[in-house]
Amino acid sequence: MEDVVKFIFGIAGNVIALFLFLSPVPTFWRIIRRRSTEDFSGVPYNMTLLNCLLSAWYGLPFVSPNNMLVSTINGAGAAIEAVYVVIFLVFASSRRTRLRMLGLASAVAAVFAAVALVSMLALHMEKRKLLCGIAATVCSICMYGSPLSIMRLVVKTKSVEYMPFLLSLAVFLCGTSWFVYGLLGRDPFVAIPNGCGSFLGAVQLILYAIYRNSGASKQAGAGKQHDGGDDDDVEMASDVKGSNKVAHDVEHAGREDLVV
């Protein structure tokens, strides 16, 4: 029965993780249409590619038995992220950006190759699983920790504009599914990083619940001021200018925080 439940959570984790891997498609469609990466950063896609490669390697039978569901979704994720990286290289907005992406992609390939070769040629059984598990865990925690800057921005601006609800929910569900899968399989290298992901996803949902109505409240307040009469026109004009400046500053801060 335990194996059946583990399999169900593994399938659920595969489906939700696939949604997460495909979520940047609108961004890359925009890059292709405009033939420029603009101010988007390619760092997260390289980091996710490395995480997928290491996790897919860890899930292979000769490294970690009974973890093929880990390999299937991360293998698919690695293919998707590789396409993102290639698109970023083709449509890089500048030569400097392209060289930086090439350097990052080369570093990803070098790290993965080093872990794979050492684990196969120098290590056996539990030591091989330990090395690959630690490498995959560190990368997974880094990937799950990437939204921390967005969470800080939400608290700072009291706005969830840059933290979509469905994406936060998917992070929570994905982390929870793989966390339970890791617990049932008594595999700390799956349970620990995904437990962190589940926790961070829950924090994002809590922040969303706290600040989701903040924008609407500000607009309602602005509408109430508008009903105050002609005597407040000068003050309203001043408030509008101030609001526009704040909105511009928030948007600029959001861009800086989103570009890792």
LOKOL-518083 format. One record per residue (C-alpha): x, y, z. Coordinates in Angstrom, 2 decimals. Example, Ala and Ser with C-alpha at 12.3 -4.5 7.8 and 13.67 -1.06 7.14 Angstrom:
<atoms>
@X = 12.30 Y = -4.50 Z = 7.80
@X = 13.67 Y = -1.06 Z = 7.14
</atoms>
This chain:
<atoms>
@X = 0.00 Y = 0.00 Z = 0.00
@X = 2.84 Y = 2.36 Z = 0.85
@X = 4.40 Y = 1.81 Z = -2.57
@X = 1.08 Y = 2.65 Z = -4.25
@X = 0.74 Y = 5.91 Z = -2.30
@X = 4.36 Y = 6.78 Z = -3.09
@X = 3.71 Y = 6.14 Z = -6.80
@X = 0.60 Y = 8.38 Z = -6.74
@X = 2.52 Y = 11.25 Z = -5.14
@X = 5.33 Y = 10.72 Z = -7.64
@X = 2.91 Y = 10.99 Z = -10.58
@X = 1.34 Y = 14.11 Z = -9.04
@X = 4.81 Y = 15.58 Z = -8.61
@X = 5.61 Y = 14.84 Z = -12.26
@X = 2.47 Y = 16.61 Z = -13.52
@X = 2.88 Y = 19.71 Z = -11.33
@X = 6.61 Y = 19.97 Z = -11.98
@X = 5.95 Y = 19.84 Z = -15.72
@X = 3.61 Y = 22.82 Z = -15.31
@X = 6.39 Y = 24.68 Z = -13.48
@X = 8.93 Y = 23.89 Z = -16.21
@X = 6.53 Y = 25.14 Z = -18.90
@X = 5.46 Y = 28.30 Z = -17.05
@X = 8.16 Y = 30.51 Z = -18.70
@X = 6.84 Y = 29.70 Z = -22.22
@X = 5.04 Y = 33.10 Z = -22.55
@X = 8.30 Y = 34.85 Z = -21.66
@X = 10.25 Y = 32.99 Z = -24.35
@X = 7.48 Y = 33.48 Z = -26.90
@X = 7.87 Y = 37.21 Z = -26.24
@X = 11.66 Y = 36.90 Z = -26.68
@X = 11.19 Y = 35.11 Z = -30.02
@X = 8.63 Y = 37.64 Z = -31.28
@X = 10.81 Y = 40.61 Z = -30.34
@X = 14.03 Y = 38.80 Z = -31.27
@X = 15.66 Y = 40.09 Z = -28.07
@X = 16.05 Y = 38.92 Z = -24.49
@X = 15.66 Y = 42.55 Z = -23.34
@X = 16.29 Y = 42.77 Z = -19.58
@X = 15.46 Y = 39.14 Z = -18.80
@X = 18.11 Y = 37.11 Z = -17.02
@X = 19.27 Y = 33.70 Z = -18.20
@X = 20.78 Y = 32.73 Z = -14.85
@X = 17.67 Y = 31.00 Z = -13.43
@X = 17.34 Y = 28.78 Z = -16.51
@X = 20.95 Y = 27.64 Z = -16.29
@X = 20.55 Y = 26.91 Z = -12.57
@X = 17.34 Y = 24.97 Z = -13.19
@X = 19.05 Y = 23.06 Z = -16.01
@X = 21.87 Y = 22.03 Z = -13.65
@X = 19.34 Y = 21.02 Z = -10.98
@X = 17.38 Y = 18.90 Z = -13.47
@X = 20.51 Y = 17.20 Z = -14.81
@X = 21.79 Y = 16.31 Z = -11.33
@X = 18.36 Y = 15.18 Z = -10.10
@X = 17.77 Y = 13.07 Z = -13.22
@X = 21.20 Y = 11.46 Z = -12.73
@X = 20.45 Y = 10.81 Z = -9.05
@X = 17.18 Y = 9.05 Z = -9.91
@X = 18.80 Y = 6.52 Z = -12.27
@X = 18.73 Y = 2.90 Z = -11.02
@X = 22.53 Y = 2.51 Z = -10.81
@X = 22.72 Y = 5.58 Z = -8.55
@X = 19.49 Y = 5.49 Z = -6.54
@X = 17.21 Y = 2.44 Z = -6.94
@X = 13.41 Y = 2.85 Z = -7.12
@X = 13.50 Y = 6.52 Z = -8.06
@X = 12.73 Y = 6.41 Z = -11.78
@X = 9.90 Y = 8.96 Z = -11.37
@X = 12.55 Y = 11.43 Z = -10.22
@X = 14.54 Y = 10.78 Z = -13.39
@X = 11.59 Y = 11.01 Z = -15.78
@X = 10.40 Y = 14.49 Z = -14.80
@X = 13.89 Y = 15.91 Z = -14.35
@X = 14.98 Y = 14.46 Z = -17.68
@X = 12.02 Y = 16.22 Z = -19.30
@X = 12.84 Y = 19.36 Z = -17.34
@X = 16.46 Y = 19.27 Z = -18.50
@X = 15.33 Y = 19.08 Z = -22.15
@X = 12.92 Y = 22.01 Z = -21.67
@X = 15.49 Y = 24.16 Z = -19.87
@X = 18.09 Y = 23.37 Z = -22.54
@X = 15.68 Y = 24.76 Z = -25.16
@X = 15.27 Y = 27.92 Z = -23.05
@X = 19.04 Y = 28.35 Z = -22.83
@X = 19.46 Y = 27.90 Z = -26.60
@X = 16.72 Y = 30.49 Z = -27.28
@X = 18.45 Y = 32.85 Z = -24.87
@X = 21.74 Y = 32.38 Z = -26.71
@X = 20.19 Y = 32.92 Z = -30.15
@X = 18.28 Y = 36.06 Z = -29.22
@X = 20.70 Y = 37.56 Z = -26.65
@X = 20.26 Y = 41.34 Z = -26.57
@X = 24.02 Y = 41.96 Z = -26.61
@X = 27.31 Y = 40.21 Z = -27.24
@X = 28.12 Y = 40.49 Z = -23.53
@X = 24.86 Y = 38.73 Z = -22.61
@X = 25.57 Y = 35.95 Z = -25.11
@X = 29.10 Y = 35.41 Z = -23.79
@X = 27.81 Y = 35.37 Z = -20.23
@X = 25.20 Y = 32.75 Z = -21.12
@X = 27.84 Y = 30.65 Z = -22.90
@X = 30.00 Y = 30.81 Z = -19.81
@X = 27.14 Y = 29.77 Z = -17.55
@X = 26.09 Y = 26.95 Z = -19.87
@X = 29.69 Y = 25.72 Z = -20.00
@X = 29.90 Y = 25.81 Z = -16.20
@X = 26.66 Y = 23.81 Z = -15.94
@X = 28.01 Y = 21.18 Z = -18.36
@X = 31.34 Y = 21.02 Z = -16.50
@X = 29.76 Y = 20.59 Z = -13.05
@X = 27.37 Y = 17.90 Z = -14.25
@X = 30.12 Y = 16.06 Z = -16.13
@X = 32.38 Y = 16.17 Z = -13.07
@X = 29.70 Y = 14.76 Z = -10.75
@X = 28.68 Y = 12.07 Z = -13.26
@X = 32.25 Y = 10.94 Z = -14.02
@X = 33.41 Y = 10.90 Z = -10.41
@X = 30.31 Y = 9.01 Z = -9.29
@X = 30.74 Y = 6.38 Z = -12.02
@X = 34.52 Y = 5.95 Z = -12.07
@X = 35.60 Y = 6.57 Z = -8.49
@X = 32.62 Y = 5.67 Z = -6.29
@X = 30.34 Y = 2.69 Z = -5.78
@X = 26.94 Y = 1.98 Z = -4.22
@X = 26.21 Y = 4.16 Z = -1.16
@X = 29.12 Y = 6.56 Z = -1.73
@X = 27.91 Y = 7.17 Z = -5.28
@X = 24.37 Y = 7.82 Z = -4.03
@X = 25.71 Y = 10.13 Z = -1.31
@X = 27.73 Y = 12.31 Z = -3.70
@X = 24.96 Y = 12.61 Z = -6.29
@X = 22.32 Y = 13.13 Z = -3.60
@X = 24.20 Y = 15.96 Z = -1.92
@X = 24.87 Y = 17.68 Z = -5.25
@X = 21.19 Y = 17.41 Z = -6.29
@X = 19.98 Y = 18.57 Z = -2.86
@X = 22.15 Y = 21.71 Z = -2.85
@X = 20.97 Y = 22.70 Z = -6.35
@X = 17.33 Y = 21.98 Z = -5.51
@X = 17.43 Y = 24.16 Z = -2.39
@X = 19.02 Y = 26.98 Z = -4.40
@X = 16.30 Y = 26.67 Z = -7.04
@X = 13.49 Y = 26.70 Z = -4.49
@X = 15.13 Y = 29.64 Z = -2.70
@X = 15.15 Y = 31.84 Z = -5.82
@X = 11.70 Y = 33.41 Z = -5.09
@X = 12.98 Y = 34.91 Z = -1.82
@X = 13.73 Y = 38.22 Z = -3.56
@X = 10.15 Y = 38.34 Z = -4.87
@X = 8.78 Y = 37.63 Z = -1.39
@X = 10.86 Y = 40.50 Z = -0.05
@X = 9.44 Y = 42.74 Z = -2.77
@X = 5.87 Y = 41.73 Z = -1.84
@X = 6.44 Y = 42.70 Z = 1.79
@X = 8.18 Y = 45.93 Z = 0.79
@X = 5.50 Y = 47.11 Z = -1.67
@X = 2.50 Y = 45.36 Z = -0.07
@X = 1.58 Y = 44.16 Z = -3.56
@X = 1.42 Y = 40.67 Z = -5.08
@X = 1.77 Y = 41.96 Z = -8.64
@X = 5.07 Y = 40.16 Z = -9.17
@X = 4.04 Y = 36.92 Z = -7.42
@X = 1.30 Y = 35.12 Z = -9.43
@X = -1.02 Y = 33.02 Z = -7.28
@X = -1.09 Y = 29.96 Z = -9.57
@X = 2.70 Y = 29.81 Z = -9.71
@X = 2.97 Y = 30.04 Z = -5.91
@X = 0.32 Y = 27.33 Z = -5.56
@X = 2.17 Y = 25.10 Z = -8.03
@X = 5.44 Y = 25.54 Z = -6.11
@X = 3.68 Y = 24.53 Z = -2.88
@X = 1.94 Y = 21.50 Z = -4.42
@X = 5.07 Y = 20.35 Z = -6.25
@X = 7.25 Y = 20.64 Z = -3.16
@X = 4.64 Y = 18.88 Z = -1.01
@X = 4.16 Y = 16.00 Z = -3.48
@X = 7.88 Y = 15.28 Z = -3.73
@X = 8.35 Y = 15.79 Z = 0.02
@X = 5.78 Y = 13.06 Z = 0.76
@X = 7.33 Y = 10.90 Z = -2.00
@X = 10.73 Y = 11.27 Z = -0.34
@X = 9.34 Y = 10.48 Z = 3.12
@X = 7.56 Y = 7.35 Z = 1.90
@X = 10.72 Y = 6.25 Z = 0.11
@X = 12.85 Y = 7.14 Z = 3.16
@X = 15.05 Y = 9.22 Z = 0.88
@X = 16.40 Y = 12.37 Z = 2.58
@X = 17.89 Y = 13.64 Z = -0.70
@X = 14.35 Y = 13.95 Z = -2.10
@X = 12.51 Y = 14.85 Z = 1.11
@X = 14.79 Y = 17.63 Z = 2.44
@X = 14.96 Y = 19.99 Z = -0.58
@X = 11.30 Y = 19.49 Z = -1.43
@X = 10.34 Y = 20.04 Z = 2.20
@X = 12.07 Y = 23.42 Z = 1.89
@X = 10.17 Y = 24.02 Z = -1.35
@X = 6.86 Y = 23.15 Z = 0.29
@X = 7.58 Y = 25.54 Z = 3.18
@X = 8.58 Y = 28.42 Z = 0.88
@X = 5.50 Y = 27.80 Z = -1.28
@X = 3.31 Y = 27.95 Z = 1.84
@X = 4.94 Y = 31.25 Z = 2.84
@X = 4.20 Y = 32.65 Z = -0.63
@X = 0.53 Y = 31.65 Z = -0.29
@X = 0.35 Y = 33.28 Z = 3.15
@X = 1.84 Y = 36.49 Z = 1.77
@X = -0.65 Y = 36.38 Z = -1.08
@X = -3.55 Y = 36.04 Z = 1.38
@X = -2.25 Y = 39.00 Z = 3.40
@X = -1.52 Y = 41.42 Z = 0.55
@X = -3.92 Y = 40.36 Z = -2.24
@X = -6.41 Y = 43.13 Z = -1.45
@X = -3.87 Y = 45.88 Z = -0.81
@X = -3.95 Y = 47.16 Z = -4.41
@X = -7.76 Y = 47.20 Z = -4.46
@X = -7.85 Y = 49.09 Z = -1.15
@X = -5.51 Y = 51.76 Z = -2.51
@X = -7.67 Y = 52.19 Z = -5.62
@X = -10.82 Y = 52.43 Z = -3.49
@X = -9.13 Y = 55.09 Z = -1.36
@X = -8.21 Y = 57.05 Z = -4.47
@X = -11.81 Y = 56.87 Z = -5.69
@X = -13.09 Y = 58.11 Z = -2.34
@X = -10.78 Y = 61.11 Z = -2.50
@X = -12.11 Y = 61.91 Z = -5.99
@X = -15.63 Y = 62.31 Z = -4.54
@X = -14.45 Y = 65.02 Z = -2.17
@X = -15.29 Y = 67.93 Z = -4.51
@X = -13.49 Y = 70.61 Z = -6.50
@X = -11.73 Y = 72.02 Z = -3.43
@X = -9.46 Y = 68.99 Z = -3.34
@X = -8.37 Y = 69.18 Z = -6.99
@X = -4.93 Y = 70.61 Z = -6.22
@X = -4.32 Y = 68.03 Z = -3.49
@X = -5.54 Y = 65.25 Z = -5.77
@X = -3.15 Y = 66.31 Z = -8.51
@X = -0.30 Y = 66.19 Z = -6.03
@X = -1.39 Y = 62.74 Z = -4.83
@X = -1.63 Y = 61.44 Z = -8.40
@X = 1.90 Y = 62.62 Z = -9.14
@X = 3.13 Y = 60.98 Z = -5.95
@X = 1.28 Y = 57.76 Z = -6.76
@X = 2.73 Y = 57.68 Z = -10.26
@X = 6.23 Y = 58.09 Z = -8.85
@X = 5.68 Y = 55.27 Z = -6.35
@X = 4.27 Y = 53.03 Z = -9.09
@X = 7.29 Y = 53.75 Z = -11.28
@X = 9.68 Y = 53.02 Z = -8.39
@X = 7.88 Y = 49.76 Z = -7.56
@X = 7.99 Y = 48.64 Z = -11.19
@X = 11.68 Y = 49.45 Z = -11.41
@X = 12.40 Y = 47.62 Z = -8.15
@X = 10.40 Y = 44.66 Z = -9.42
@X = 12.48 Y = 44.44 Z = -12.55
@X = 15.70 Y = 44.53 Z = -10.56
@X = 14.50 Y = 41.84 Z = -8.19
@X = 13.20 Y = 39.63 Z = -10.98
@X = 16.49 Y = 39.83 Z = -12.87
@X = 18.68 Y = 37.52 Z = -10.84
</atoms>
